[in-house]
Each structure stands twice: as C-alpha cells, then as structure tokens.
Amino acid sequence: MKEMKEFTTGEAADLPQQSEMVCIYFSRPDCGVCGALRPRVEALLNEYPGVDGWFVDLEQHPEAAGHYTVFTIPAVILFVQGKETVRFARHFSIDQLEEKISRYYELLQPAEP
C-alpha cells in the first residue's frame, strides 16, 4: 500500500502544485480519530493513482494550519489543478471523501475515442 508523503520541509503553499490532483491530510499526534482515519484515507488514495497524497503533522508545522485555514482536525483538502475544490473537517466519512475524489478524478481522465 502506498503511504501519503509526509510534509517535512519547504513551503506548505507549494503542495497543491505537486500534481494535477493533491489531497492533503492534516492531523496531530494527540488526535485519536486522526490516527484511526489516516490508514483509511491512505487506502482510499491507493485506488486513485493520479491523486498525490500528503500528510501534514500540525504539531510540527503549525504554519500550515494558518496557511490553509485549518481550525479543527482531522481535516482533508482536495486540490484540483492547484485550486481547492473539496474540504472536510472533523466529522466526515470515507464514503463522502471517496464520492468527491471519484467525481473529480473521472472528470480529469481523458475521454475515450
């Protein structure tokens, strides 16, 4: 299973430009729900190879919370072509996230002749 890349250094603002679709998962080590949800988000992203997954530990990178206006965790933001298109925070289901990712993923796939 492919794990989300962990944001370690650099500018958090650069993450949405890493690929056509970027999913950023925000968490903290003291969040039990975040720890339980992360493997499920990673498993979901494995179904969409065109989505670049990132994990941001807000304890180590509090500036990222300010940049992305994240006030509660867990939070997931989906960027499509560098623009924020979907945001879930605190209470959301994997099914809701999958529905949104699937929709944009299919829109970006080339049309079959």
C-alpha positions as CSV (number, residue, x, y, z in Angstrom):
1,M,0.0,0.0,0.0
2,K,1.3,3.4,-1.0
3,E,1.5,5.8,2.0
4,M,0.9,9.5,1.9
5,K,4.0,11.6,1.6
6,E,4.9,13.4,4.8
7,F,5.4,17.1,4.6
8,T,8.7,17.8,6.3
9,T,10.3,20.9,4.9
10,G,9.7,23.6,2.4
11,E,6.7,25.8,1.8
12,A,3.3,24.4,2.6
13,A,1.9,26.6,-0.1
14,D,3.7,24.6,-2.8
15,L,1.9,21.3,-2.1
16,P,-1.2,21.9,-4.3
17,Q,1.1,22.4,-7.3
18,Q,2.8,19.0,-6.9
19,S,0.4,17.2,-9.3
20,E,-3.0,17.7,-11.0
21,M,-4.8,16.3,-8.0
22,V,-3.5,16.7,-4.5
23,C,-5.1,15.5,-1.3
24,I,-3.7,16.9,2.0
25,Y,-4.5,15.2,5.3
26,F,-4.0,17.4,8.4
27,S,-3.5,15.8,11.8
28,R,-1.8,16.0,15.2
29,P,-0.2,13.1,17.2
30,D,-2.6,13.6,20.1
31,C,-5.7,13.1,17.9
32,G,-7.0,9.5,18.3
33,V,-9.6,9.9,15.5
34,C,-6.9,11.3,13.2
35,G,-4.7,8.2,13.8
36,A,-7.6,5.8,13.1
37,L,-8.7,7.7,9.9
38,R,-5.3,8.1,8.3
39,P,-4.9,4.5,7.1
40,R,-8.4,4.6,5.7
41,V,-7.6,7.8,3.7
42,E,-4.4,6.2,2.5
43,A,-6.2,3.1,1.4
44,L,-8.7,5.2,-0.5
45,L,-6.0,7.2,-2.2
46,N,-4.4,3.9,-3.4
47,E,-7.5,3.5,-5.6
48,Y,-6.7,6.7,-7.4
49,P,-3.1,6.6,-8.6
50,G,-3.4,10.1,-10.1
51,V,-4.0,11.7,-6.7
52,D,-0.9,12.8,-4.8
53,G,-1.5,12.3,-1.1
54,W,0.3,14.4,1.6
55,F,0.2,14.2,5.4
56,V,0.8,17.3,7.5
57,D,1.5,17.0,11.2
58,L,0.3,20.3,12.6
59,E,2.2,19.9,15.8
60,Q,5.5,20.0,13.7
61,H,4.2,22.5,11.1
62,P,1.7,24.9,12.8
63,E,2.2,27.4,10.0
64,A,0.5,25.0,7.6
65,A,-2.7,25.3,9.7
66,G,-2.6,29.1,9.2
67,H,-1.9,28.9,5.5
68,Y,-4.7,26.5,4.8
69,T,-7.1,27.9,7.4
70,V,-7.4,24.6,9.3
71,F,-9.1,25.2,12.6
72,T,-10.1,21.6,13.5
73,I,-8.7,18.2,12.8
74,P,-8.8,15.8,11.2
75,A,-9.0,17.8,8.0
76,V,-8.7,16.8,4.4
77,I,-8.4,19.3,1.5
78,L,-8.5,18.2,-2.1
79,F,-6.9,20.4,-4.7
80,V,-7.6,20.0,-8.4
81,Q,-5.3,21.8,-10.8
82,G,-3.9,23.9,-7.9
83,K,-7.3,25.1,-6.7
84,E,-9.1,24.0,-3.5
85,T,-12.2,22.1,-4.5
86,V,-13.2,20.0,-1.5
87,R,-12.7,20.4,2.2
88,F,-13.8,18.1,5.0
89,A,-13.0,18.7,8.7
90,R,-13.9,17.0,12.0
91,H,-17.0,14.9,11.0
92,F,-16.9,13.2,7.6
93,S,-17.0,9.7,6.3
94,I,-14.6,8.0,3.9
95,D,-17.6,7.4,1.6
96,Q,-18.1,11.2,1.4
97,L,-14.5,11.7,0.6
98,E,-14.5,8.9,-2.0
99,E,-17.5,10.4,-3.7
100,K,-15.8,13.7,-4.2
101,I,-12.4,12.3,-5.2
102,S,-14.1,10.0,-7.7
103,R,-16.1,12.8,-9.3
104,Y,-13.1,15.0,-10.0
105,Y,-10.8,12.1,-10.9
106,E,-13.2,10.9,-13.6
107,L,-13.6,14.5,-14.9
108,L,-9.8,14.7,-15.4
109,Q,-9.5,11.4,-17.2
110,P,-9.0,11.7,-21.0
111,A,-12.2,10.9,-23.0
112,E,-12.1,7.6,-24.7
113,P,-12.4,7.9,-28.6
